[in-house]
Amino acid sequence: MPRADDDTWDLASSVGATATGVAVGRALASRGASPLINDPFAEPLVRAVGVDFFTRLASGELNPAEVDDNGEFGMQRMRDMMAVRTRFFDDFFVEAANRGIRQAVILASGLDARAYRLPWPAGTVVYEIDQPRVIEFKTGTLAELGATPTADRRSVAVDLRHDWPTALRGAGLDPTEPTAWSAEGLLPFLPPDAQDRLLDNITALSAAGSRLATENLPDAARSVPMMAERMREVVERWRAHGLDVDMTDLWYEGDRSDVVDYLNTHGWAATVTNATDLFAAHGLSIEPDDDNDAAMFGSLGYVTAVRS
């Protein structure tokens, strides 16, 4: 179903369902002898959401290879992508903490459990921003699981298309102190102008020395439609195995700012690591299905930026 400016969701519908799918990827990526990540909360959170297809995948009842029907673009690739992506953002927050930053903001936090599983230094405050129903569900579920945050976790239940800076300051963020920000898997879900506003708001709230981690698709006008088409193909395969959630037409297409260029001209020093190189650094590879696939993933970059 196409997006609307005022759409909302829980974790079993629309954009929220993609957060649950990402948690499935983290659950799968946490298995094995030497996993890149360890997210013990991913599988129980997926179970609690209650989408049967995702539950069976996260628990191992469904084999990702069978679900993908031998297609390269699907849950097997998502598992590897979530391993690499999650490790990138984990390492980002750990490094920021090692540099003395004691405020962290996770934008569109979904089923992210970093406030519970990362070794935050004493005195760290972790702010999680997402839709009210998403925040309420995760907070309640983790409490029922007996999970205890490893930092001072503060949830901010607000849509990122609304006045989230005021809500964040109201929750205690101090804009005069450095902050570590993550916008993970978020930007394509925002209209192009909303992406610019998000980055502008982050900049306005960031003292010198603040850090930001996100992703970048330099040729978004071409890459986002290709990603959307791939997702439609994947969802059709998954429907044959019981998926009953509409996860198509969720990304906003059109020209949008190159994140690295935008940050570098708005008071940040940004660098980017190509996804292919990041995969290789962890002993993994992206095998493209075709030229479009190669172009799409070849342009994907993981960005870190420091506020000047």
N, C-alpha and C positions, 0 to 999 in steps of 0.2 A: 504494500500500500504506500503511495507517495507520501512524503513528509508534509507537515503543515507547520506554520510558524508557532502555533500554540500547542503542538502535540505533547502528550505526556505518556509515560509508560511505567510498567513494573518490570521485573526480571524475567517474565515469561512472554513478553510481547515487544514488538518493534525494536528500538535501539537497545532496550534492556535485555532482550534475548541474545543480542550479540555479545553482551557482557557475560552472559551465562556460557555461551559458546567459547569465549576466550578462557573462562575458568575451566572448562573441559580440557582445553589445550594445556593449561597449567597443570591440571591433575595428571594428564598423560605424560607431560614432560618431567614430572617429579618422580616418575618410576624409573626402574633400572638400577644397574650397579653403580654408576657414576653420573647421576643426573646433574645437569647444569644448574637446576634450581631445586628448591625444596619448599613446596607450598602445601603443608598438611591440611589447610583449610579449604582448598579448592574443591575436592570431591564432596565433603559434607555440605558445603554451601550449594553446590549443584544439586545434590539430592534434595535439599530443602526447597529449592525453587520448584521442583516437581514436574519438569518437562521430561517425560519418560525417555525419549530418545537420548537426551543429553545425560540423564542419569545412567542409562545402560552403557553409554560410551565411557563416562568418567569412572564407572565401577569396573570396567573391563569385560562386561557381559557382551558388548559388541566390539568386534575387532575393527580398528580404523581402516585396515586394508580392505576388508570386505565392504565396509560402508562406502569407501571411495570408489568401489567398482573398478579398481586398477587405474583410476584417474590420478594424475600427479597433484592436481590442485584440489585439496580437500583436507580431511582431518589429519592425515599424516603430515602434510606440510604445515598445517596449523600447529601441530604439536611441536615441530622443530622451530617454527617462527615464534611461538610463545616462549619456548625455552630461551632462545637468543634475545628476544625483546625483553622478557622479564629480567633476565640477567643484566642486560644493559641498564635498565632503570634501577634495579637493586644496587648495582655497583655505583651508579650515579649518586644515590642517596647516601650510601656508605661513605663515599669520598667527600661529599658535602659535609657530612657530620664530622669526619676526620679533620676537616678544615675549620671546624668550630661553628658551623651553622646549626642553630637550634630551633629553627622554624621550618617546617616542611608543609607544602600544600600539594595534595593529590587532586587534580581536576578530573571530574567525571570518574570518580573512584570505583563505581560498579561493585564487583565482588573482590576487589583488591584487598588483600589482608596484610599489607606491609606494616601497618600500625601494630600488628600482632606478631609478626614473624621476623622482622629485622631487628638487629641489636642496636637500638637507638641509645645514644648516651643519655645519662641522667639530665633532666631538665629540658629535653626535646619535646616540642609540641607538634603534633601531626594533625593537620586540618584535612578533612575529607569533604569534598563538595560533590553533590549529585542530586538527582531528583528526590523529592521527599519520600516517595514510596520505596525507592532503592535504598536510601539511607536507613529508613525504619526497618526494612526487612533484614538487611545485613547486621545491623546493630543487635536486633532481637535474636537472630539466629546464632550469632557468635556468643551471645550471653547464654543462650540455652546449651550451647556446646561447652560452656565453662571456660571459654577463651578469655585471656586477660591481655589487654594491650601492653606492649613493651615501651610505650611512650604515653605522654598525655594526649590522648586521642580526642579530638573535638570535631563532631560532625556538623556540617553546614548544609542544611537541606534547602537548596535553591537551584533553579534552572540556570545554566550558564548563559542563557540568552536574556536573563533578567539582571537585576542589580546585585550581582553576587559580590562585588567589592565591598559594598556597605555591610552585607551580611557577614563577610569574612572578618572585616575589622570589628564588627560587633561581637564576634566569637573570640576576639583577643589578638588577632594578628597585629604585630607592631611593624609598620612600614619603614621605621627608621633603623630596623635591624635586618641583616641579610636573611634571605629566604631561599630555600631550595624548592623549585616548582617542577611538577611533571604534568605534561599533557600527552598521555600515552594512548595511542589509538583513537584520538579524539577529533582531530581537525577536519577530516572528510565528512564528519557528521554535522559540521557547522556550515551555514552559507558562507561564501567567500568574504562578504563584508563583516560577518560575525567573527570570522577567524582574525581579521585585522583588529577588531575591537577587543577580542580576548587578549591578543598580544599587547595591545596598548594598555589595557587594564593591568596586566601583569607588570609591564614596565613602570607604570605609575605607582605600583605598590612595592617596587623592588629597590632597596637601598644598594649602594655600591657593594660589590662582592656577592650579590645574589646570583643564583645559578638556575638555569632552566634546561630541562631535557624534553625533547619532543621528537617527532618524525617530520620528514619533508619529502614531498613528491614534486620535483621541480617542474615537470610537465603535467600538472594536475588536470588541465583541461582534456588531455588525452588519457592519462593514467587512470583517473577516477572512473570514467565510463568503462574502461577495460576491466577494472576491478569489480565493478558492479555486474558486468556480464559474466565474469567468472563466478561470482557469488550466486547468480541465478542458476548457473549450471550445477554448482555444488548443492544448492538447496533442492533442486529437482532430484538429484541422486539420493539425497538424504530423505526426501519424502517417501521414497520406495522402502525405506527402512523404518518409517514410523514418525518422522518429524511432522508436527502439525502446527508449526508456527511460521508466520510470514516474516522472512528476514530479507526481503528484496526491496529495492528502491529506497534505501535508507541514507545513501550518501548524496551530498549536494554536488552537482556538476557545475562546470563553468570555470572561467579563468579565476585564479586566486593567486595571492602573493606567494612568491618563493620565500619560505620561512627564513632561510639563511640570509638572503639579501635583505629581507625586511628587518630582521634583528640587527644586522650589522649597520643599518642606517638609522636605528632607533636606540642607540646607546648600549648595545651589547657587542661582545666579541664572540661570534658563533663559529663553530667548526662542525663538520659533518663527516660521518663514517659511512661508507657505502654498505648496504645490507649484505652484498656478496662477500665483502671483506670481513664483516663482523661474523658471518656464518663460518668462514674459513678459519678465523681465529679460534673458533670453538670446535674445529674438526668436522664441520658440517658443510653442506653445499646446497645450493638451489639449482635444481635441474629444470630448466624451462621446457614447457610443452611445445612452444612455438615462438616465432619472432615477437609477437605481441607480449607473450609471457616474459620473454627475456628483456624486452624494453621496460615493462612495468616494474619488475623486480630489480633490474639493473639501475633504475633511477631512484629507488627507495633509499633514503638515507636516515641515519639516526643522529640527531643534533644535540650538541651541548653548547651552552652559551653562558658567558659571565658578564654581569652588569658592570659597566664602567662608572 
